[in-house]
């Protein structure tokens, strides 16, 4: 289950019930204050953050987290694993734990929650339905040949560790970000305004919304929680061929909806 992004504010009644009634509760929160708050609800909760260590591959960290959760499940306990944000978004352990539990015959489910993406739309006043929105993990975007549309929003997650192939770092530097800027330069001008965004995790804190030109990104202060939002660089281009076909289709539909002309001669010949 997810506890949302902001301390206490995003915790729904179903999620709270899971925490209160589970036999064993695990918690993984990026903000230590949020984790302490959950310990206030469940003093016996077990932190999954202890598995993180400098120099240890995140793949190994996630494997150990998943193993800890499954060990508790196999013991016969009713287990609740609480993750910050949405448990299904950029979260390997919840997906792996559920899949393994189900494969072993246990009942397992995921409760949706407020994610950083939800906060992003609200804090930045963006509607993904207006021009469309593309989402990529920053390193994945850099490693692979991805086609993007500069007339839509582009959101790059985990930009603070962009280019890390080891899964061992908690940040990368300016050299890696210059590669990202170079790649983005194929579709965006150097002076195009981008936004570094971080959702607020405490009610007394404000979200981070830092606007800067794309060329300045290598020198920006980027962290694990940093997200890069790139507004459209050009207007959407109409497709004349499709629009013409739609116009023809709509004309044909309108013609089919017209009432058939009455035939007074035939109506008079019908028997009463």
FIBA-90491 format. One line per 4 residues: for each residue z, x, y of N, C-alpha, C. Coordinates in steps of 0.05 Angstrom, whole numbers, always signed. Each point is the difference from the previous one (the first is absolute). Example, Ala and Ser with C-alpha at 12.3 -4.5 7.8 and 13.67 -1.06 7.14 Angstrom:
<sites>
+156,+264,-114,+0,-18,+24,+0,+18,+24  -14,-7,+21,+1,+16,+24,+14,-15,+22
</sites>
This chain:
<sites>
+0,+17,-24,+0,-17,+24,+0,+18,+25  -8,-13,+22,+0,+15,+25,+21,-10,+19  +10,+18,+17,+20,-7,+20,-12,-1,+28  -27,+3,+1,-13,-1,+27,+3,+27,+14
-8,+0,+25,+1,+25,+16,+24,+2,+17  +10,-22,+11,+22,+1,+19,+26,-8,-13  +21,+15,+6,+27,-4,-11,+8,-30,+0  +2,-12,-23,+11,-27,-2,-18,-22,+9
-18,+5,+20,-16,-21,+12,-21,-11,-19  -10,+16,-18,-22,-8,-17,+9,-8,-29  +25,+0,-5,+10,-6,-27,+1,-30,-4  -17,-11,-18,-1,-29,-5,+22,-8,-19
+4,-27,-2,+22,-10,-18,-4,+7,-29  -25,-1,-10,-5,+7,-28,+7,+29,-5  -8,+18,+18,+6,+28,-4,+30,+5,+1  +13,-13,+19,+29,+3,+2,+14,-9,-26
-10,-22,-11,+12,-10,-25,-4,+20,-23  -23,+13,-1,-5,+20,-21,+21,+23,+3  +4,+9,+24,+19,+22,+5,+28,-8,-8  +8,-25,+7,+27,-9,-5,+6,-5,-29
-20,-9,-15,+6,-9,-27,-9,+20,-22  -14,+21,+7,-9,+19,-21,+24,+16,-11  -2,+8,-25,+20,+17,-11,-1,+29,+11  -25,+9,+3,-4,+27,+11,-20,-2,+23
+6,+13,+22,-17,+0,+23,-8,+29,+8  -25,+5,+1,-11,+25,+10,-10,-4,+29  +1,+20,+16,-10,-3,+28,-15,+25,+7  -23,-4,+13,-16,+22,+11,-8,-8,+29
+14,+12,+19,-5,-7,+28,-5,+26,+15  -21,+1,+17,-7,+24,+14,+20,+7,+22  +14,-21,+10,+20,+4,+21,+27,+0,-12  +16,+21,+3,+27,+1,-13,+18,-22,+10
-4,-10,+25,+17,-21,+11,-6,-26,-15  -25,-5,-7,-8,-23,-15,+12,+1,-28  +0,+24,-12,+12,+3,-26,+30,-5,+0  +13,+10,+21,+29,-5,+3,+6,-30,+3
-18,-14,+15,+4,-28,+4,-2,-15,-27  -18,+8,-17,-3,-13,-26,+25,+7,-18  +10,+24,+3,+24,+7,-15,+24,-18,+9  -1,-10,+25,+20,-18,+9,-1,-27,-16
-24,-7,-8,-3,-24,-17,+7,+5,-29  -8,+24,-9,+5,+7,-27,+10,+29,-1  +27,+4,+2,+11,+27,+0,-7,+16,-25  -7,-14,-22,-6,+13,-25,-30,+6,-3
-15,-4,+21,-29,+5,-1,-6,+30,-5  -22,+5,-12,-8,+28,-7,-24,+8,+17  +3,+22,+14,-22,+9,+17,-22,+14,-16  -25,-7,+6,-22,+14,-13,-9,+24,+17
+10,+2,+25,-8,+22,+18,+9,+27,-11  +20,+0,-18,+10,+26,-10,-20,+14,-17  -22,-13,-8,-20,+13,-16,-20,+16,+17  +0,-5,+26,-17,+16,+17,+11,+28,+4
-17,+20,-1,+8,+28,+4,-23,+16,+11  +5,+17,+18,-20,+18,+11,-12,+17,-22  -26,+1,-2,-14,+16,-20,-5,-15,-26  +12,-23,-3,-5,-16,-24,-23,-19,+5
-19,-1,-19,-22,-18,+3,+9,-29,+2  -12,-15,+18,+8,-29,+2,-7,-15,-25  -20,+9,-15,-6,-12,-25,+23,+2,-19  +13,+23,-1,+23,+4,-17,+24,-16,+10
+3,-1,+26,+21,-16,+12,-3,-29,-7  -24,-11,+2,-4,-28,-7,+4,-5,-30  -7,+20,-16,+4,-4,-29,+30,-2,-6  +16,+17,+13,+29,+0,-5,+12,-26,+11
-9,-10,+22,+10,-25,+11,-6,-23,-20  -25,-1,-9,-7,-21,-19,+16,+2,-25  +5,+24,-10,+16,+3,-24,+29,-10,+4  +11,+5,+23,+27,-9,+6,+2,-30,-1
-19,-13,+13,-1,-30,+0,-3,-10,-28  -19,+11,-15,-5,-10,-28,+24,+5,-18  +14,+22,+3,+23,+5,-16,+21,-23,+3  +3,-9,+25,+19,-21,+5,-10,-26,-12
-26,-5,+1,-11,-24,-12,+4,+0,-30  -5,+23,-12,+2,+2,-30,+29,-4,-9  +19,+5,+18,+28,-4,-8,+8,-29,-2  -18,-18,+9,+6,-28,-1,+9,-12,+26
+2,+16,+21,+9,-9,+25,-22,-15,+15  +9,-18,+18,-19,-13,+18,-3,+18,+24  -23,+11,+5,-4,+22,+19,-16,-9,+24  +9,+8,+23,-14,-5,+25,-5,+27,+13
-26,+6,+7,-7,+25,+14,-10,-8,+27  +14,+8,+21,-6,-8,+27,-13,+23,+15  -24,-5,+10,-15,+20,+15,-5,-9,+28  -1,+20,+19,-5,-8,+27,-29,-10,+3
-4,-17,+20,-26,-11,+4,-8,-19,-22  -25,+0,-7,-10,-17,-22,-1,+17,-25  +11,-9,-23,+2,+17,-24,-27,+5,-13  -21,-14,+8,-26,+5,-12,-19,+15,+17
+9,+9,+24,-18,+13,+19,+9,+30,+3  -18,+18,-8,+6,+29,+1,+26,+6,-15  +3,-12,-23,+25,+3,-16,-8,+2,-29  +1,+24,-11,-9,+5,-27,+21,-11,-20
+25,+5,+5,+22,-6,-19,+1,-29,-7  +0,-19,+19,+1,-28,-7,-22,-9,-19  -25,+9,+5,-22,-8,-17,+3,+12,-28  +8,+26,-1,+3,+13,-26,+23,-12,-16
+23,-6,+14,+23,-11,-14,-6,-28,-11  -14,-16,+15,-6,-27,-10,-19,+2,-23  -21,+16,+2,-19,+3,-22,+14,+10,-26  +17,+20,+2,+14,+10,-23,+19,-21,-12
+15,-13,+17,+19,-20,-9,-15,-22,-15  -22,-10,+11,-15,-21,-14,-12,+9,-26  -9,+26,+0,-12,+11,-25,+21,+1,-22  +26,+3,+8,+21,+2,-20,+13,-27,-6
-12,-21,+11,+9,-27,-7,+21,-12,+19  +6,+14,+22,+20,-10,+19,-14,-18,+21  +15,-19,+11,-10,-15,+23,+3,+16,+25  -21,+1,+16,+1,+15,+25,-18,-13,+21
+9,+0,+25,-16,-13,+21,+4,+16,+26  -18,-5,+19,+1,+13,+26,+3,-22,+21  +19,+4,+19,+4,-18,+22,-13,+12,+25  -18,-15,+13,-13,+10,+24,+19,+2,+23
-7,+17,+19,+17,+4,+23,-16,+9,+24  +13,+3,+23,-14,+9,+25,-6,+29,-3  -25,+7,+5,-9,+28,-1,-5,+12,+27  -5,+26,+1,-7,+13,+26,-26,-12,+11
-18,-8,-18,-25,-12,+10,+6,-26,+15  +18,-17,-10,+8,-24,+13,+11,+5,+28  +17,+20,+2,+12,+8,+25,-21,+10,+19  -19,+15,-10,-21,+13,+16,-15,-22,+15
-9,-21,-14,-15,-21,+13,+16,-13,+23  +26,-4,-5,+16,-13,+20,+6,+18,+23  +7,+25,-5,+7,+18,+22,-23,+8,+17  -24,+3,-12,-23,+9,+15,-17,-23,+9
+7,-25,-7,-15,-23,+8,-28,-1,-11  -3,+9,-25,-27,+1,-12,-3,-22,-21  -24,-12,+0,-6,-20,-20,-22,+11,-18  +6,+6,-25,-20,+12,-18,-24,-18,-5
+2,-26,+6,-22,-18,-4,-20,-1,+23  +7,+13,+23,-17,-1,+23,-25,+18,-4  +4,+24,-8,-23,+18,-4,+0,+13,-28  +20,-7,-16,+2,+12,-27,+18,+24,+1
+10,+8,-23,+19,+23,-1,-4,+15,-26  -1,+27,+3,-3,+18,-23,+25,+16,-4  +10,+2,-24,+25,+15,-5,-6,+22,-21  +9,+24,+6,-2,+22,-19,+25,+17,+2
+8,+11,-22,+20,+22,+1,-14,+24,+12  +13,+14,+19,-14,+20,+16,-12,+22,-17  +15,+11,-20,-11,+21,-16,-23,-10,-18  +3,-24,-11,-21,-11,-16,-26,-3,+16
+3,-8,+25,-23,-3,+18,-13,+27,+4  +16,+21,+2,-10,+27,+6,-13,+12,-25  +11,-5,-24,-9,+13,-24,-26,-12,-11  -6,-25,+7,-22,-14,-12,-21,-9,+21
-24,-4,-9,-21,-10,+19,+3,-30,+2  +14,-9,+21,+4,-28,+5,-17,-9,+23  -12,-23,-3,-16,-12,+21,+18,-17,+18  +0,+4,+26,+16,-15,+18,-18,-14,+21
+10,-21,+12,-14,-15,+20,+15,+3,+26  -11,+16,+19,+14,+4,+25,+1,-24,+19  -11,-23,-9,+2,-24,+16,+25,-16,-8  +14,+9,-21,+24,-13,-9,+24,+18,+4
+24,-11,-3,+24,+17,+2,+1,+18,-25  +11,+24,+5,+4,+19,-22,+29,+8,+0  +14,-3,-23,+28,+7,-2,+2,+22,-22  +12,+22,+8,+4,+22,-19,+30,+4,-4
+9,-4,-25,+28,+2,-6,+8,+28,-9  +25,+7,+5,+12,+26,-8,-16,+23,+13  -6,-3,+25,-17,+20,+13,+16,+26,+4  +27,-2,-1,+16,+24,+4,-2,+20,-23
-10,-9,-23,-4,+19,-23,-29,+1,-7  -18,-6,+19,-28,+0,-6,-9,+28,-11  -16,-1,-21,-11,+25,-11,+17,+13,-21  +24,-10,-5,+17,+12,-20,-10,-7,-28
-8,+21,-15,-10,-4,-27,+21,+6,-21  +23,+11,+9,+20,+9,-19,+20,-22,-7  +2,-21,+18,+20,-21,-3,+28,+12,+2  +3,+23,+12,+26,+13,+2,+10,+1,+29
-18,-3,+20,+8,+3,+27,+9,-27,+12  +17,+2,+20,+8,-24,+15,-14,-1,+27  -16,+20,+6,-17,+0,+25,-21,+22,-3  -22,-4,+14,-20,+21,+3,-3,+6,+29
-16,+21,+6,-1,+9,+28,-26,-6,+14  -3,+14,+23,-23,-5,+18,-26,+6,-14  -1,+21,-17,-25,+7,-14,-11,-23,-17  +18,-13,-14,-8,-23,-17,-10,-23,+18
+14,-4,+22,-7,-22,+17,-27,+5,+14  -6,+25,+5,-26,+6,+12,-23,-7,-19  +5,+4,-26,-20,-9,-19,-4,-30,+1  +22,-15,+4,-2,-29,+2,-15,-8,+25
+7,+13,+22,-14,-6,+25,-30,+7,-2  -6,+21,-14,-29,+7,-4,-14,-22,-16  +14,-9,-21,-12,-22,-16,-4,-25,+17  +21,-7,+15,-2,-25,+16,-21,+3,+23
-5,+25,+7,-19,+6,+21,-29,-8,-7  -5,-6,-25,-26,-9,-8,-5,-29,+10  +22,-14,+5,-3,-28,+7,+13,-7,+27  +17,+18,+10,+14,-6,+25,-2,+23,+20
-3,-6,+26,-1,+22,+19,+28,+13,+3  +0,+25,+9,+25,+16,+2,+20,-13,+18  -10,-14,+21,+19,-12,+19,+7,-28,-7  -7,-10,-23,+6,-27,-9,+31,-3,-3
+11,-21,+12,+29,-4,-2,+9,-9,-27  +20,+13,-12,+11,-8,-25,+30,-5,+5  +13,-11,-20,+29,-8,+3,+15,+11,-24  +22,+15,+6,+19,+8,-21,+22,-21,+0
+4,-12,-23,+18,-23,-2,+22,+5,-21  +24,-7,+6,+22,+0,-20,+17,-26,+5  +3,-15,-21,+16,-25,+2,+29,+7,+5  +14,-18,+15,+28,+4,+5,+16,-8,-25
+20,+16,-7,+17,-6,-23,+27,-11,+8  +7,+2,+26,+26,-9,+9,-4,-20,+23  +16,-21,+1,-4,-21,+21,+3,+12,+29  +15,+21,+3,+4,+12,+26,-22,+20,+8
-19,+5,-19,-21,+19,+5,-26,-14,+6  -18,+14,+13,-26,-10,+6,-21,+13,-18  -21,-13,-6,-21,+13,-16,-13,+23,+15  -9,+19,-14,-15,+22,+14,-29,-8,+3
-9,-1,+25,-28,-6,+6,-9,+21,+20  -14,+20,-10,-9,+22,+16,-30,+1,+1  -12,-3,+23,-29,+0,+3,-9,+27,+10  -21,+11,-12,-10,+26,+7,-29,+2,-8
-15,+19,+12,-28,+3,-9,-1,+12,-28  -21,-6,-14,-3,+10,-27,+2,+30,-1  -11,+14,+20,+0,+29,+0,+28,+12,+2  +20,-16,+9,+27,+10,+3,+17,-4,-25
-12,-12,-21,+16,-6,-24,+12,+25,-14  -14,+23,-1,+12,+23,-14,+27,+9,+12  +4,-5,+25,+25,+9,+13,+21,-22,+2  -6,-23,-11,+19,-22,+2,+23,+3,-20
+23,-12,+7,+23,+0,-18,-4,-22,-21  -7,+8,-24,-6,-19,-22,+20,+4,-22  +10,-22,-11,+20,+1,-21,-10,-17,-24  +17,+0,-21,-8,-15,-24,-5,-29,+6
+15,-12,+19,-2,-28,+6,-22,-6,+21  -14,+21,+10,-20,-4,+20,-26,-12,-11  -10,-20,+14,-25,-12,-7,-20,+3,+24  -25,+6,-6,-20,+3,+20,-17,-25,+2
-1,-12,+23,-16,-24,+4,-23,+7,+19  -24,-5,-9,-24,+7,+16,-15,-26,+8  +1,-8,+25,-14,-24,+9,-30,+4,-3  -15,-22,+1,-29,+2,-3,-12,+18,+22
-21,+14,-7,-14,+17,+19,-26,-12,+10  -8,-22,-12,-24,-13,+9,+1,-30,-8  -17,-16,+12,+0,-29,-5,-13,-5,-27  +7,-23,-12,-13,-8,-25,-30,-6,+5
-17,+7,-19,-28,-4,+3,-9,-24,-16  -12,-20,+13,-10,-23,-16,-21,+8,-20  -2,-16,-21,-21,+4,-20,-21,-22,+4  -22,+6,+14,-20,-22,+7,-11,-13,-25
-5,+14,-21,-12,-12,-24,+19,-21,-12  +25,+7,-3,+19,-19,-12,+4,-24,+19  +2,+5,+26,+4,-21,+19,-24,-20,+0  -24,+11,-3,-24,-17,-2,+1,-17,-25
+8,+11,-22,+2,-15,-25,+21,-22,+2  +22,+6,+13,+21,-20,+3,-9,-23,+18  -15,+7,+21,-11,-21,+18,-19,-18,-16  -16,+12,-17,-19,-16,-16,+16,-18,-20
+20,+12,-12,+17,-15,-19,+13,-24,+14  +12,+5,+23,+13,-21,+15,-19,-22,+8  -25,+7,+8,-20,-20,+7,-7,-17,-24  -2,+13,-23,-7,-15,-25,+23,-19,-7
+25,+8,+4,+23,-16,-7,+1,-24,+19  -6,+5,+26,+0,-23,+19,-21,-20,-7  -24,+10,-8,-21,-18,-7,+7,-17,-24  +15,+12,-19,+8,-15,-24,+21,-20,+5
+15,+2,+23,+21,-18,+6,-9,-25,+15  -25,+1,+10,-11,-23,+15,-4,-24,-19  +7,-24,+10,-4,-24,-18,-30,-5,-4  -6,-9,-24,-28,-5,-7,-10,-24,+16
-25,+1,+10,-11,-22,+16,-1,-26,-17  +8,-22,+13,+0,-26,-14,-28,-10,-5  -4,-13,-22,-26,-12,-7,+4,-31,-1  -7,-12,+23,+5,-29,+3,-16,-16,-20
-24,+9,-7,-17,-15,-19,+13,-1,-28  +11,+24,-8,+13,+1,-27,+25,-17,+0  +16,+1,+22,+25,-15,+1,-6,-30,-2  -22,-9,+13,-6,-29,-1,-9,-9,-28
-11,+19,-15,-10,-7,-27,+22,+0,-21  +24,+11,+7,+22,+0,-20,+10,-28,-4  +6,-8,-25,+11,-26,-5,+29,-1,+10  +8,-23,+9,+28,-3,+10,+18,-3,-24
</sites>
